Amino acid sequence: MLKRTLLSFIFLSLLGCHHDEKDNAASQPPSNNAEYIEPALLIIGHRGASALRPEHTLAAYQKAIDDGADFIEPDLVPTLDGYLIARHENEIGGTTNVSSLPQFAERKTSKVVDGVTYTGWFTEDFTLNELKQLKARERIPEIRPANAQYNDQFDLPTLDEIIELVDAHYKKTGKIVGLYIETKHPSYFQGLNLAMEQRLLTTLAKHSYSRDIAPVYIQSFEVSNLKQMRQQLDQLKSIQHAKIIQLYGGNSEQPADAVLAKSTLRYSDMATPQGLKDVASYAHGVGPSKTYIVPNTQPATPTSFVNDAHAVGLKVHPYTLRPENNFLADYLDCSAIAAEKCEKGALAEFEIFFKAGVDGIFTDDPALGRQAADAFLKKIE
């Protein structure tokens, strides 16, 4: 309780200082904010350009930026000492070289995370200094063998380092690239006294780029932490431009916090017109799996999801469009070779979703996404 109280004091003090500075200068929002105009179709670099570099590395984020992404997407998990680092999961046996380091052999263990048992190494058992001894590896080398050439070259980045990377690009080029941030397993980490929400907002408020310049989206597969952060954002005098996105898992699945609360709420309930209306009471948009919008059947006939979401004022950013045959619907892939990149099929899939009316798309290959978006927008001019 003392730790949480102290964090709250630091957080509010920090934001208060920033507010005072702005009050002294002017009562209007920062001019940089006013200059940003959100593109008609957002291209979101899913974990960076993860089809081309090992995911959640500065190299992957930089590649996404260079390839035309409007946003980059860090997934966040905490360290033992409370820092936020970018990993898709807190179990890092498959995405780092930790298994090859003898000094950490005894850290291998089994844990239950959101009802699923995992065996490996977990970020919450390492300090940041210890995690900085590790190097990233390609998560799915059987599908992306070319990415394996980058194994053991890149560090595990912190949120601070990611913001600094994008800020440096802005200062060099003048291009604003947004941050699309996911808090992973929030209830699980709250139970370990490693809650990420306040740490995240404090970090965003600390950097002028994320506080005053860049668009920021905050997403989660859970509900309660998004409601908590929406309330905090509405009360703050800073980073008011940050927006909340509700992620959707499989139709029959439940948010982890709903399971803990013994609620019957399922993602399918949240995808109905009434469910989307309820989500709109705390979120600015939704991030559904792509099959909520276009099932993997031919012909590619969209559901009513996009129209239903737009009817209650929600943006729609589905995940994830990937260029390899392994991830494309059968009628779009180029061959039976799972690891083969199928640009023709990938470009066709982008157009299907753009025609369905989405406001943006998560993709592992932002260069293809940019190409598809530019072509589509030109076509409908």
C-alpha positions in Angstrom: 0.0 0.0 0.0 2.8 2.4 0.8 4.5 1.6 -2.5 1.3 2.3 -4.4 0.7 5.6 -2.5 4.3 6.7 -3.2 3.9 5.9 -6.9 0.6 7.8 -7.0 2.2 10.8 -5.4 5.2 10.8 -7.8 2.8 10.4 -10.8 0.5 13.2 -9.8 3.3 15.5 -8.9 5.0 14.9 -12.2 1.8 15.6 -14.1 1.2 18.7 -12.0 4.6 20.1 -12.9 3.9 19.7 -16.6 0.5 21.3 -16.2 2.0 24.3 -14.4 4.5 24.7 -17.2 1.8 24.7 -19.8 -0.4 27.1 -17.8 2.4 29.6 -17.6 2.9 29.4 -21.3 -0.7 29.2 -22.6 -4.0 27.6 -21.8 -4.2 26.0 -25.2 -3.0 22.4 -26.0 0.6 22.1 -27.3 0.9 23.4 -30.9 2.6 20.1 -31.9 -0.6 18.3 -31.0 -2.7 20.5 -33.3 -0.3 19.8 -36.1 -0.9 16.1 -36.1 -3.6 14.9 -38.5 -4.4 11.2 -38.3 -4.2 9.4 -41.6 -7.4 8.0 -43.2 -6.0 4.5 -42.9 -3.5 3.7 -40.1 -0.7 1.3 -40.8 0.4 -0.1 -37.4 3.7 -1.9 -37.2 2.7 -5.0 -35.2 5.6 -5.5 -32.8 7.6 -3.4 -35.2 8.2 -4.8 -38.7 8.2 -8.3 -37.3 8.1 -10.0 -40.7 11.5 -8.6 -41.3 13.3 -8.3 -37.9 12.9 -10.1 -34.6 9.9 -8.7 -32.9 10.0 -6.1 -30.2 13.5 -4.9 -30.8 14.6 -1.4 -31.6 15.6 -2.7 -35.0 12.1 -4.0 -35.7 10.5 -0.7 -34.6 13.0 1.3 -36.7 12.4 -0.8 -39.8 8.6 -0.3 -39.3 9.2 3.5 -39.2 11.4 3.4 -42.2 8.8 1.4 -44.1 6.1 3.9 -43.5 4.2 2.8 -40.4 2.0 5.4 -38.8 2.3 3.7 -35.4 4.6 1.1 -33.8 3.2 -1.3 -31.3 5.1 -2.3 -28.2 3.7 -5.0 -25.9 4.7 -4.3 -22.4 5.6 -6.6 -19.4 7.3 -5.6 -16.2 10.6 -6.6 -14.7 11.2 -7.6 -11.1 12.2 -4.1 -10.2 9.2 -2.5 -12.0 10.6 -1.4 -15.4 8.4 -1.8 -18.5 10.1 -3.7 -21.3 8.8 -4.8 -24.7 8.0 -8.5 -25.1 5.0 -10.3 -26.5 4.9 -12.5 -23.4 6.5 -12.5 -20.0 7.8 -16.0 -20.8 11.0 -15.3 -22.8 12.5 -18.7 -23.4 11.6 -18.6 -27.1 12.3 -15.0 -27.9 15.7 -14.5 -26.2 18.9 -16.4 -25.6 18.2 -16.9 -21.9 18.2 -20.7 -22.2 21.8 -20.6 -23.3 23.1 -18.6 -20.4 24.3 -20.8 -17.5 24.0 -18.0 -14.9 20.2 -18.0 -15.4 19.6 -21.8 -15.7 18.1 -22.0 -12.2 15.5 -19.3 -13.0 13.6 -21.8 -15.3 10.3 -22.6 -13.7 6.6 -23.2 -14.4 3.8 -20.7 -13.9 0.1 -20.3 -14.5 -0.7 -17.1 -16.4 -4.3 -16.4 -17.1 -5.2 -20.0 -16.6 -2.5 -21.5 -18.9 0.6 -23.2 -17.6 4.0 -22.2 -19.1 7.5 -23.5 -18.4 10.5 -21.3 -19.1 11.9 -18.0 -17.9 9.8 -15.0 -16.9 10.5 -11.3 -17.0 9.1 -10.7 -13.5 11.9 -12.9 -12.1 14.7 -10.7 -13.6 15.8 -7.2 -12.8 16.3 -4.8 -15.7 20.1 -5.1 -15.4 19.8 -8.9 -15.7 17.5 -8.7 -18.7 19.9 -6.3 -20.4 22.3 -9.3 -20.5 20.0 -11.1 -22.8 19.6 -10.8 -26.6 16.5 -11.2 -28.7 15.8 -14.1 -31.0 13.2 -14.7 -33.7 10.0 -16.2 -32.3 8.9 -18.3 -35.3 12.1 -19.2 -37.2 10.4 -22.0 -39.1 8.1 -19.4 -40.8 10.7 -16.5 -40.8 14.1 -18.1 -41.2 15.6 -14.9 -42.7 15.0 -13.2 -39.3 17.1 -15.8 -37.5 20.2 -14.1 -39.0 19.6 -11.3 -36.5 19.5 -13.6 -33.5 21.5 -12.5 -30.5 22.2 -9.0 -31.9 19.6 -6.8 -30.3 18.7 -5.9 -26.7 15.3 -6.1 -25.0 14.2 -2.4 -25.1 12.4 -0.5 -22.4 9.4 1.7 -23.0 11.7 4.7 -22.4 14.1 3.6 -25.1 11.3 3.0 -27.5 9.9 6.6 -27.0 13.4 8.0 -27.3 13.8 6.1 -30.7 10.6 7.6 -32.1 11.4 11.0 -30.7 14.9 10.9 -32.4 13.2 10.1 -35.7 10.8 13.0 -35.3 13.6 15.4 -34.5 15.6 14.2 -37.5 12.7 14.0 -40.1 9.8 16.0 -38.6 7.5 12.9 -39.1 5.3 12.0 -36.1 5.0 8.3 -35.5 2.5 7.2 -32.9 2.8 4.7 -30.1 0.2 1.9 -29.9 0.9 0.2 -26.6 -0.5 -3.0 -25.1 -0.4 -3.9 -21.4 0.0 -7.7 -21.3 -1.7 -9.8 -18.6 -2.6 -6.8 -16.4 -4.6 -8.8 -13.7 -1.8 -11.3 -13.4 0.8 -8.6 -12.8 -1.5 -6.7 -10.5 -1.6 -9.8 -8.4 2.2 -9.7 -8.2 2.2 -6.1 -7.1 3.7 -5.2 -10.5 0.8 -3.3 -11.9 1.7 -1.6 -15.2 -1.0 1.0 -15.6 0.4 3.8 -13.5 4.0 3.1 -14.6 2.8 3.4 -18.2 1.0 6.7 -17.7 3.9 8.1 -15.7 6.4 7.2 -18.4 4.2 8.7 -21.1 3.9 11.9 -19.1 7.7 12.1 -18.5 8.7 12.3 -22.2 7.7 15.5 -24.1 7.2 13.4 -27.3 4.6 11.1 -25.8 3.1 13.8 -23.6 2.7 16.6 -26.1 3.5 15.5 -29.7 2.7 11.9 -30.6 -0.7 10.2 -30.8 -0.9 7.4 -28.3 -3.2 4.4 -28.2 -3.4 2.1 -25.1 -4.8 -1.4 -25.6 -5.6 -4.5 -23.6 -7.5 -7.7 -23.9 -8.9 -7.1 -20.4 -11.6 -4.5 -19.5 -11.1 -3.2 -16.0 -7.6 -1.8 -16.5 -8.8 0.0 -19.6 -11.6 1.6 -17.6 -9.2 2.5 -14.9 -6.8 4.2 -17.3 -9.7 6.0 -19.1 -10.8 7.5 -15.8 -7.2 8.6 -15.0 -6.7 10.1 -18.5 -10.0 12.0 -18.2 -8.9 13.5 -14.9 -5.3 14.4 -16.0 -4.1 17.8 -17.3 -1.5 16.1 -19.5 -1.5 13.3 -22.1 -5.2 13.9 -22.6 -4.7 12.9 -26.3 -4.1 9.2 -25.4 -6.9 6.9 -26.5 -8.2 3.6 -25.2 -8.6 0.5 -27.4 -10.4 -2.7 -26.4 -8.8 -5.8 -27.8 -10.9 -8.8 -28.7 -9.8 -12.5 -28.3 -11.7 -15.4 -29.8 -15.5 -15.4 -29.8 -15.8 -18.1 -27.2 -13.0 -16.7 -25.0 -13.4 -14.4 -21.9 -11.2 -11.5 -20.8 -9.0 -12.7 -18.0 -10.4 -10.2 -15.5 -13.9 -11.4 -16.3 -12.8 -14.9 -15.4 -11.3 -13.7 -12.1 -14.6 -11.8 -11.4 -16.6 -15.0 -12.2 -18.4 -13.1 -14.9 -19.9 -14.8 -17.9 -18.8 -12.0 -20.3 -17.3 -13.3 -23.5 -15.8 -11.4 -26.4 -18.7 -12.5 -28.5 -21.0 -10.6 -26.2 -18.8 -7.5 -26.6 -19.1 -7.8 -30.4 -22.9 -7.4 -30.6 -24.3 -3.9 -31.2 -25.2 -3.6 -27.5 -21.8 -4.9 -26.5 -20.0 -2.4 -28.7 -22.2 0.3 -27.2 -21.0 -0.7 -23.8 -17.4 -0.7 -24.9 -17.8 2.8 -26.3 -18.6 4.0 -22.8 -14.8 3.7 -22.0 -12.9 3.1 -25.2 -12.3 5.1 -28.3 -11.8 2.1 -30.5 -11.6 -1.7 -30.8 -8.9 -4.1 -32.0 -10.6 -7.3 -33.0 -9.1 -10.4 -34.6 -9.4 -10.0 -38.3 -12.0 -12.9 -38.6 -14.5 -10.7 -36.7 -14.6 -8.6 -39.8 -13.9 -11.0 -42.7 -14.2 -14.7 -42.1 -11.6 -17.0 -43.8 -14.1 -18.0 -46.5 -14.6 -17.2 -50.1 -16.1 -14.9 -51.2 -14.7 -12.4 -48.7 -17.9 -11.1 -47.3 -17.6 -8.7 -44.4 -19.7 -9.0 -41.3 -21.6 -6.1 -39.8 -18.9 -5.6 -37.1 -17.3 -2.4 -38.7 -20.7 -0.7 -39.3 -21.9 -1.6 -35.8 -18.7 -0.2 -34.2 -18.8 3.0 -36.3 -22.4 3.4 -35.3 -21.4 4.0 -31.7 -18.3 6.1 -32.5 -15.6 3.4 -32.3 -12.6 3.2 -34.5 -11.8 -0.3 -35.8 -8.1 -1.5 -36.0 -8.1 -5.3 -36.6 -5.1 -7.6 -36.2 -2.9 -9.1 -37.8 -2.2 -9.0 -41.5 1.0 -11.0 -42.3 2.6 -11.7 -45.7 3.5 -15.3 -45.5 1.4 -18.1 -47.0 1.1 -19.6 -43.5 -1.1 -16.7 -42.3 -3.2 -16.1 -45.5 -6.6 -17.6 -46.2 -6.3 -20.5 -48.7 -7.8 -18.5 -51.5 -5.2 -15.8 -51.1 -1.9 -17.7 -50.6 0.6 -18.3 -53.4 1.7 -21.8 -52.6 1.8 -24.6 -50.0 5.1 -23.4 -48.7 4.2 -21.9 -45.3 7.3 -19.6 -45.0 7.1 -18.2 -48.5 6.2 -14.5 -48.6 3.1 -13.9 -50.9 3.0 -10.3 -51.7 0.2 -10.6 -54.2 -2.0 -12.3 -51.6 -1.0 -10.0 -48.9 -1.9 -6.9 -50.9 -5.2 -8.4 -51.9 -6.0 -9.0 -48.2 -5.2 -5.4 -47.3 -7.7 -4.2 -49.9 -10.4 -6.6 -48.6 -10.1 -5.0 -45.2 -9.9 -1.5 -46.5 -13.1 -2.1 -48.5 -14.7 -3.4 -45.4 -14.3 0.1 -43.9 -11.6 -0.4 -41.2 -9.8 2.7 -39.9 -6.4 1.0 -39.7 -4.7 -2.3 -39.7 -2.1 -4.1 -37.7 0.5 -5.7 -39.9 3.9 -7.5 -39.6 5.0 -5.9 -42.9 4.3 -2.1 -42.8 5.9 -1.6 -46.2 3.3 -3.7 -47.9 0.6 -2.1 -45.7 1.8 1.4 -46.8 1.8 0.3 -50.5 -1.7 -1.1 -50.2 -3.1 1.9 -48.3 -1.7 4.4 -50.8 -3.0 2.4 -53.7 -6.5 2.1 -52.2 -6.8 5.8 -51.2 -5.7 6.8 -54.7 -8.2 4.4 -56.2 -11.1 5.9 -54.3 -10.2 9.6 -54.8 
